Amino acid sequence: RPAESSPLPTLSLTEIGVVLIGVSTGGPGTLEEVLPGLSAGFPWPVVVAQHMPGSFTPVFARRLNDLCPLTVIEASAQMPLEPGVIYIAKGDADVVIGHRATRFVVNPMPAGPHYLWHPSVTRLVESALRALPPERIIGVLLTGMGDDGAEAMAEVKRRGGRTIAQDEASSIIFGMPGELVKRGGANLVLPADRIAGQLNAWMSRTKETVYGTGQG
């Protein structure tokens, strides 16, 4: 597995960052493997775009909430992005990140006609790049057919953010993460069972750097 290609930016806990997860075919099982591994003290919000019909996402969010130490909710209305909350995009629609007054919000939107899959990973990541500095974005692209989100997450990496692609061996379909790797857009390529640990490590490293308890 490739090592980090260059030193990665350190993200201050005094400024909110966000983890964006895109996933399609094979996603429910993979998310049930990844998300419960995020630590209870995880300091950033997590927004998940899972290609899924709208009738399924409320039930899926409730199931994940039962499995995870973090709160998991469906982003069915505009709501503030809160640290340590996982937001599941409403199915058959898109979700974007924006500003409202002095807060960041997650906002469901009608499915955009210019995007092939919904909820659109590309549209989510593009909105985050408009709302936040790239060094405060972590993108994770998981199993799925096609290339939704690959170019947008590659742009996150090009601008100085962090990205993870799920590896081929643990993917049901290597389309989406494989496209991110082809574009040179993955800082790390990891099996599903190591992704939560890497996210926890990045957050722990940030805490150490901010509070002077480690090298970062």
C-alpha positions as protocol buffer text, in pm:
chain_id: "A"
residue {
  index: 1
  type: ARG
  ca { x: 0 y: 0 z: 0 }
}
residue {
  index: 2
  type: PRO
  ca { x: 142 y: 340 z: -88 }
}
residue {
  index: 3
  type: ALA
  ca { x: 271 y: 559 z: 188 }
}
residue {
  index: 4
  type: GLU
  ca { x: 165 y: 920 z: 222 }
}
residue {
  index: 5
  type: SER
  ca { x: 314 y: 1097 z: -77 }
}
residue {
  index: 6
  type: SER
  ca { x: 403 y: 1415 z: 113 }
}
residue {
  index: 7
  type: PRO
  ca { x: 373 y: 1558 z: 464 }
}
residue {
  index: 8
  type: LEU
  ca { x: 4 y: 1611 z: 537 }
}
residue {
  index: 9
  type: PRO
  ca { x: -134 y: 1929 z: 688 }
}
residue {
  index: 10
  type: THR
  ca { x: -212 y: 1948 z: 1059 }
}
residue {
  index: 11
  type: LEU
  ca { x: -567 y: 2055 z: 1129 }
}
residue {
  index: 12
  type: SER
  ca { x: -643 y: 2274 z: 1430 }
}
residue {
  index: 13
  type: LEU
  ca { x: -924 y: 2169 z: 1660 }
}
residue {
  index: 14
  type: THR
  ca { x: -1009 y: 2535 z: 1708 }
}
residue {
  index: 15
  type: GLU
  ca { x: -1154 y: 2536 z: 1356 }
}
residue {
  index: 16
  type: ILE
  ca { x: -1410 y: 2280 z: 1251 }
}
residue {
  index: 17
  type: GLY
  ca { x: -1318 y: 2032 z: 983 }
}
residue {
  index: 18
  type: VAL
  ca { x: -1529 y: 1768 z: 815 }
}
residue {
  index: 19
  type: VAL
  ca { x: -1495 y: 1407 z: 703 }
}
residue {
  index: 20
  type: LEU
  ca { x: -1677 y: 1331 z: 376 }
}
residue {
  index: 21
  type: ILE
  ca { x: -1753 y: 969 z: 289 }
}
residue {
  index: 22
  type: GLY
  ca { x: -1875 y: 860 z: -53 }
}
residue {
  index: 23
  type: VAL
  ca { x: -1998 y: 507 z: -119 }
}
residue {
  index: 24
  type: SER
  ca { x: -2229 y: 311 z: -347 }
}
residue {
  index: 25
  type: THR
  ca { x: -2258 y: -64 z: -424 }
}
residue {
  index: 26
  type: GLY
  ca { x: -2167 y: -265 z: -114 }
}
residue {
  index: 27
  type: GLY
  ca { x: -2190 y: 47 z: 97 }
}
residue {
  index: 28
  type: PRO
  ca { x: -2424 y: -52 z: 380 }
}
residue {
  index: 29
  type: GLY
  ca { x: -2207 y: -341 z: 494 }
}
residue {
  index: 30
  type: THR
  ca { x: -1889 y: -139 z: 450 }
}
residue {
  index: 31
  type: LEU
  ca { x: -2026 y: 157 z: 646 }
}
residue {
  index: 32
  type: GLU
  ca { x: -2128 y: -84 z: 921 }
}
residue {
  index: 33
  type: GLU
  ca { x: -1764 y: -190 z: 932 }
}
residue {
  index: 34
  type: VAL
  ca { x: -1611 y: 157 z: 919 }
}
residue {
  index: 35
  type: LEU
  ca { x: -1835 y: 394 z: 1115 }
}
residue {
  index: 36
  type: PRO
  ca { x: -1864 y: 199 z: 1445 }
}
residue {
  index: 37
  type: GLY
  ca { x: -1484 y: 219 z: 1469 }
}
residue {
  index: 38
  type: LEU
  ca { x: -1481 y: 597 z: 1502 }
}
residue {
  index: 39
  type: SER
  ca { x: -1399 y: 688 z: 1859 }
}
residue {
  index: 40
  type: ALA
  ca { x: -1660 y: 837 z: 2092 }
}
residue {
  index: 41
  type: GLY
  ca { x: -1455 y: 1156 z: 2119 }
}
residue {
  index: 42
  type: PHE
  ca { x: -1424 y: 1206 z: 1742 }
}
residue {
  index: 43
  type: PRO
  ca { x: -1406 y: 1585 z: 1709 }
}
residue {
  index: 44
  type: TRP
  ca { x: -1532 y: 1646 z: 1354 }
}
residue {
  index: 45
  type: PRO
  ca { x: -1868 y: 1592 z: 1187 }
}
residue {
  index: 46
  type: VAL
  ca { x: -1891 y: 1316 z: 927 }
}
residue {
  index: 47
  type: VAL
  ca { x: -2116 y: 1348 z: 620 }
}
residue {
  index: 48
  type: VAL
  ca { x: -2196 y: 1032 z: 423 }
}
residue {
  index: 49
  type: ALA
  ca { x: -2328 y: 1022 z: 67 }
}
residue {
  index: 50
  type: GLN
  ca { x: -2446 y: 663 z: 12 }
}
residue {
  index: 51
  type: HIS
  ca { x: -2626 y: 599 z: -317 }
}
residue {
  index: 52
  type: MET
  ca { x: -2960 y: 478 z: -183 }
}
residue {
  index: 53
  type: PRO
  ca { x: -3335 y: 533 z: -232 }
}
residue {
  index: 54
  type: GLY
  ca { x: -3502 y: 785 z: -3 }
}
residue {
  index: 55
  type: SER
  ca { x: -3721 y: 520 z: 159 }
}
residue {
  index: 56
  type: PHE
  ca { x: -3413 y: 338 z: 291 }
}
residue {
  index: 57
  type: THR
  ca { x: -3196 y: 615 z: 440 }
}
residue {
  index: 58
  type: PRO
  ca { x: -3405 y: 687 z: 757 }
}
residue {
  index: 59
  type: VAL
  ca { x: -3400 y: 320 z: 854 }
}
residue {
  index: 60
  type: PHE
  ca { x: -3032 y: 288 z: 768 }
}
residue {
  index: 61
  type: ALA
  ca { x: -2941 y: 593 z: 977 }
}
residue {
  index: 62
  type: ARG
  ca { x: -3128 y: 449 z: 1276 }
}
residue {
  index: 63
  type: ARG
  ca { x: -2951 y: 115 z: 1235 }
}
residue {
  index: 64
  type: LEU
  ca { x: -2610 y: 285 z: 1224 }
}
residue {
  index: 65
  type: ASN
  ca { x: -2701 y: 492 z: 1529 }
}
residue {
  index: 66
  type: ASP
  ca { x: -2756 y: 168 z: 1720 }
}
residue {
  index: 67
  type: LEU
  ca { x: -2415 y: 37 z: 1608 }
}
residue {
  index: 68
  type: CYS
  ca { x: -2196 y: 347 z: 1652 }
}
residue {
  index: 69
  type: PRO
  ca { x: -2060 y: 528 z: 1958 }
}
residue {
  index: 70
  type: LEU
  ca { x: -2129 y: 853 z: 1769 }
}
residue {
  index: 71
  type: THR
  ca { x: -2477 y: 991 z: 1700 }
}
residue {
  index: 72
  type: VAL
  ca { x: -2598 y: 905 z: 1349 }
}
residue {
  index: 73
  type: ILE
  ca { x: -2888 y: 1098 z: 1191 }
}
residue {
  index: 74
  type: GLU
  ca { x: -3038 y: 1139 z: 846 }
}
residue {
  index: 75
  type: ALA
  ca { x: -2976 y: 1485 z: 701 }
}
residue {
  index: 76
  type: SER
  ca { x: -3341 y: 1532 z: 601 }
}
residue {
  index: 77
  type: ALA
  ca { x: -3351 y: 1907 z: 674 }
}
residue {
  index: 78
  type: GLN
  ca { x: -3098 y: 2187 z: 705 }
}
residue {
  index: 79
  type: MET
  ca { x: -2909 y: 2144 z: 1031 }
}
residue {
  index: 80
  type: PRO
  ca { x: -2584 y: 2270 z: 1186 }
}
residue {
  index: 81
  type: LEU
  ca { x: -2274 y: 2056 z: 1152 }
}
residue {
  index: 82
  type: GLU
  ca { x: -2191 y: 1938 z: 1503 }
}
residue {
  index: 83
  type: PRO
  ca { x: -1864 y: 1774 z: 1617 }
}
residue {
  index: 84
  type: GLY
  ca { x: -1886 y: 1399 z: 1649 }
}
residue {
  index: 85
  type: VAL
  ca { x: -2216 y: 1360 z: 1462 }
}
residue {
  index: 86
  type: ILE
  ca { x: -2253 y: 1141 z: 1151 }
}
residue {
  index: 87
  type: TYR
  ca { x: -2498 y: 1274 z: 892 }
}
residue {
  index: 88
  type: ILE
  ca { x: -2644 y: 1031 z: 637 }
}
residue {
  index: 89
  type: ALA
  ca { x: -2754 y: 1212 z: 321 }
}
residue {
  index: 90
  type: LYS
  ca { x: -3122 y: 1166 z: 239 }
}
residue {
  index: 91
  type: GLY
  ca { x: -3169 y: 919 z: -44 }
}
residue {
  index: 92
  type: ASP
  ca { x: -3295 y: 1024 z: -389 }
}
residue {
  index: 93
  type: ALA
  ca { x: -3161 y: 1376 z: -316 }
}
residue {
  index: 94
  type: ASP
  ca { x: -2826 y: 1550 z: -277 }
}
residue {
  index: 95
  type: VAL
  ca { x: -2664 y: 1709 z: 26 }
}
residue {
  index: 96
  type: VAL
  ca { x: -2434 y: 2011 z: 42 }
}
residue {
  index: 97
  type: ILE
  ca { x: -2231 y: 2193 z: 305 }
}
residue {
  index: 98
  type: GLY
  ca { x: -2266 y: 2568 z: 339 }
}
residue {
  index: 99
  type: HIS
  ca { x: -2271 y: 2865 z: 575 }
}
residue {
  index: 100
  type: ARG
  ca { x: -2558 y: 3006 z: 778 }
}
residue {
  index: 101
  type: ALA
  ca { x: -2460 y: 3309 z: 984 }
}
residue {
  index: 102
  type: THR
  ca { x: -2142 y: 3198 z: 1166 }
}
residue {
  index: 103
  type: ARG
  ca { x: -2210 y: 2824 z: 1148 }
}
residue {
  index: 104
  type: PHE
  ca { x: -2152 y: 2550 z: 897 }
}
residue {
  index: 105
  type: VAL
  ca { x: -2466 y: 2363 z: 798 }
}
residue {
  index: 106
  type: VAL
  ca { x: -2552 y: 2049 z: 607 }
}
residue {
  index: 107
  type: ASN
  ca { x: -2841 y: 2104 z: 368 }
}
residue {
  index: 108
  type: PRO
  ca { x: -3042 y: 1852 z: 163 }
}
residue {
  index: 109
  type: MET
  ca { x: -3110 y: 1960 z: -195 }
}
residue {
  index: 110
  type: PRO
  ca { x: -3322 y: 1822 z: -480 }
}
residue {
  index: 111
  type: ALA
  ca { x: -3123 y: 1576 z: -690 }
}
residue {
  index: 112
  type: GLY
  ca { x: -2915 y: 1784 z: -932 }
}
residue {
  index: 113
  type: PRO
  ca { x: -2976 y: 1695 z: -1298 }
}
residue {
  index: 114
  type: HIS
  ca { x: -2608 y: 1739 z: -1382 }
}
residue {
  index: 115
  type: TYR
  ca { x: -2506 y: 1455 z: -1149 }
}
residue {
  index: 116
  type: LEU
  ca { x: -2556 y: 1090 z: -1244 }
}
residue {
  index: 117
  type: TRP
  ca { x: -2586 y: 936 z: -897 }
}
residue {
  index: 118
  type: HIS
  ca { x: -2769 y: 1048 z: -583 }
}
residue {
  index: 119
  type: PRO
  ca { x: -2691 y: 1144 z: -321 }
}
residue {
  index: 120
  type: SER
  ca { x: -2404 y: 1284 z: -527 }
}
residue {
  index: 121
  type: VAL
  ca { x: -2058 y: 1245 z: -376 }
}
residue {
  index: 122
  type: THR
  ca { x: -1919 y: 1491 z: -628 }
}
residue {
  index: 123
  type: ARG
  ca { x: -2170 y: 1761 z: -536 }
}
residue {
  index: 124
  type: LEU
  ca { x: -2107 y: 1710 z: -163 }
}
residue {
  index: 125
  type: VAL
  ca { x: -1729 y: 1739 z: -199 }
}
residue {
  index: 126
  type: GLU
  ca { x: -1751 y: 2039 z: -433 }
}
residue {
  index: 127
  type: SER
  ca { x: -1970 y: 2220 z: -181 }
}
residue {
  index: 128
  type: ALA
  ca { x: -1723 y: 2147 z: 99 }
}
residue {
  index: 129
  type: LEU
  ca { x: -1438 y: 2288 z: -109 }
}
residue {
  index: 130
  type: ARG
  ca { x: -1637 y: 2611 z: -149 }
}
residue {
  index: 131
  type: ALA
  ca { x: -1720 y: 2630 z: 222 }
}
residue {
  index: 132
  type: LEU
  ca { x: -1400 y: 2517 z: 396 }
}
residue {
  index: 133
  type: PRO
  ca { x: -1026 y: 2542 z: 343 }
}
residue {
  index: 134
  type: PRO
  ca { x: -912 y: 2213 z: 186 }
}
residue {
  index: 135
  type: GLU
  ca { x: -676 y: 2137 z: 473 }
}
residue {
  index: 136
  type: ARG
  ca { x: -986 y: 2103 z: 691 }
}
residue {
  index: 137
  type: ILE
  ca { x: -1142 y: 1837 z: 467 }
}
residue {
  index: 138
  type: ILE
  ca { x: -1083 y: 1462 z: 477 }
}
residue {
  index: 139
  type: GLY
  ca { x: -1238 y: 1264 z: 193 }
}
residue {
  index: 140
  type: VAL
  ca { x: -1297 y: 887 z: 204 }
}
residue {
  index: 141
  type: LEU
  ca { x: -1409 y: 703 z: -109 }
}
residue {
  index: 142
  type: LEU
  ca { x: -1544 y: 353 z: -53 }
}
residue {
  index: 143
  type: THR
  ca { x: -1674 y: 68 z: -264 }
}
residue {
  index: 144
  type: GLY
  ca { x: -1902 y: 150 z: -555 }
}
residue {
  index: 145
  type: MET
  ca { x: -1958 y: 137 z: -929 }
}
residue {
  index: 146
  type: GLY
  ca { x: -1862 y: 432 z: -1148 }
}
residue {
  index: 147
  type: ASP
  ca { x: -1653 y: 735 z: -1055 }
}
residue {
  index: 148
  type: ASP
  ca { x: -1878 y: 955 z: -840 }
}
residue {
  index: 149
  type: GLY
  ca { x: -1661 y: 1175 z: -620 }
}
residue {
  index: 150
  type: ALA
  ca { x: -1327 y: 1062 z: -760 }
}
residue {
  index: 151
  type: GLU
  ca { x: -1228 y: 1385 z: -936 }
}
residue {
  index: 152
  type: ALA
  ca { x: -1363 y: 1606 z: -658 }
}
residue {
  index: 153
  type: MET
  ca { x: -1168 y: 1415 z: -391 }
}
residue {
  index: 154
  type: ALA
  ca { x: -858 y: 1422 z: -610 }
}
residue {
  index: 155
  type: GLU
  ca { x: -899 y: 1800 z: -608 }
}
residue {
  index: 156
  type: VAL
  ca { x: -913 y: 1794 z: -228 }
}
residue {
  index: 157
  type: LYS
  ca { x: -574 y: 1622 z: -226 }
}
residue {
  index: 158
  type: ARG
  ca { x: -430 y: 1858 z: -487 }
}
residue {
  index: 159
  type: ARG
  ca { x: -528 y: 2155 z: -274 }
}
residue {
  index: 160
  type: GLY
  ca { x: -372 y: 2012 z: 43 }
}
residue {
  index: 161
  type: GLY
  ca { x: -648 y: 1808 z: 205 }
}
residue {
  index: 162
  type: ARG
  ca { x: -640 y: 1442 z: 298 }
}
residue {
  index: 163
  type: THR
  ca { x: -802 y: 1147 z: 122 }
}
residue {
  index: 164
  type: ILE
  ca { x: -839 y: 773 z: 167 }
}
residue {
  index: 165
  type: ALA
  ca { x: -943 y: 520 z: -96 }
}
residue {
  index: 166
  type: GLN
  ca { x: -1069 y: 177 z: 8 }
}
residue {
  index: 167
  type: ASP
  ca { x: -843 y: -92 z: -134 }
}
residue {
  index: 168
  type: GLU
  ca { x: -950 y: -333 z: -406 }
}
residue {
  index: 169
  type: ALA
  ca { x: -934 y: -646 z: -193 }
}
residue {
  index: 170
  type: SER
  ca { x: -1195 y: -523 z: 56 }
}
residue {
  index: 171
  type: SER
  ca { x: -1418 y: -344 z: -199 }
}
residue {
  index: 172
  type: ILE
  ca { x: -1727 y: -512 z: -339 }
}
residue {
  index: 173
  type: ILE
  ca { x: -1667 y: -301 z: -652 }
}
residue {
  index: 174
  type: PHE
  ca { x: -1343 y: -107 z: -690 }
}
residue {
  index: 175
  type: GLY
  ca { x: -1490 y: 147 z: -933 }
}
residue {
  index: 176
  type: MET
  ca { x: -1515 y: 464 z: -723 }
}
residue {
  index: 177
  type: PRO
  ca { x: -1205 y: 418 z: -504 }
}
residue {
  index: 178
  type: GLY
  ca { x: -1014 y: 277 z: -802 }
}
residue {
  index: 179
  type: GLU
  ca { x: -1087 y: 593 z: -1001 }
}
residue {
  index: 180
  type: LEU
  ca { x: -955 y: 804 z: -714 }
}
residue {
  index: 181
  type: VAL
  ca { x: -634 y: 600 z: -712 }
}
residue {
  index: 182
  type: LYS
  ca { x: -600 y: 629 z: -1094 }
}
residue {
  index: 183
  type: ARG
  ca { x: -621 y: 1007 z: -1065 }
}
residue {
  index: 184
  type: GLY
  ca { x: -341 y: 1015 z: -808 }
}
residue {
  index: 185
  type: GLY
  ca { x: -596 y: 1146 z: -561 }
}
residue {
  index: 186
  type: ALA
  ca { x: -549 y: 908 z: -266 }
}
residue {
  index: 187
  type: ASN
  ca { x: -309 y: 992 z: 13 }
}
residue {
  index: 188
  type: LEU
  ca { x: -369 y: 642 z: 147 }
}
residue {
  index: 189
  type: VAL
  ca { x: -521 y: 320 z: 12 }
}
residue {
  index: 190
  type: LEU
  ca { x: -653 y: 108 z: 299 }
}
residue {
  index: 191
  type: PRO
  ca { x: -874 y: -194 z: 361 }
}
residue {
  index: 192
  type: ALA
  ca { x: -1211 y: -116 z: 511 }
}
residue {
  index: 193
  type: ASP
  ca { x: -1113 y: -248 z: 854 }
}
residue {
  index: 194
  type: ARG
  ca { x: -826 y: 3 z: 883 }
}
residue {
  index: 195
  type: ILE
  ca { x: -1004 y: 320 z: 774 }
}
residue {
  index: 196
  type: ALA
  ca { x: -1164 y: 413 z: 1107 }
}
residue {
  index: 197
  type: GLY
  ca { x: -832 y: 360 z: 1284 }
}
residue {
  index: 198
  type: GLN
  ca { x: -659 y: 594 z: 1040 }
}
residue {
  index: 199
  type: LEU
  ca { x: -924 y: 863 z: 1089 }
}
residue {
  index: 200
  type: ASN
  ca { x: -894 y: 827 z: 1467 }
}
residue {
  index: 201
  type: ALA
  ca { x: -515 y: 853 z: 1437 }
}
residue {
  index: 202
  type: TRP
  ca { x: -535 y: 1172 z: 1231 }
}
residue {
  index: 203
  type: MET
  ca { x: -768 y: 1325 z: 1490 }
}
residue {
  index: 204
  type: SER
  ca { x: -543 y: 1212 z: 1775 }
}
residue {
  index: 205
  type: ARG
  ca { x: -239 y: 1359 z: 1597 }
}
residue {
  index: 206
  type: THR
  ca { x: -424 y: 1687 z: 1562 }
}
residue {
  index: 207
  type: LYS
  ca { x: -499 y: 1694 z: 1934 }
}
residue {
  index: 208
  type: GLU
  ca { x: -134 y: 1621 z: 2019 }
}
residue {
  index: 209
  type: THR
  ca { x: -13 y: 1901 z: 1796 }
}
residue {
  index: 210
  type: VAL
  ca { x: -264 y: 2154 z: 1926 }
}
residue {
  index: 211
  type: TYR
  ca { x: -200 y: 2079 z: 2292 }
}
residue {
  index: 212
  type: GLY
  ca { x: 173 y: 2019 z: 2265 }
}
residue {
  index: 213
  type: THR
  ca { x: 169 y: 1656 z: 2374 }
}
residue {
  index: 214
  type: GLY
  ca { x: 330 y: 1506 z: 2068 }
}
residue {
  index: 215
  type: GLN
  ca { x: 499 y: 1565 z: 1738 }
}
residue {
  index: 216
  type: GLY
  ca { x: 181 y: 1575 z: 1523 }
}
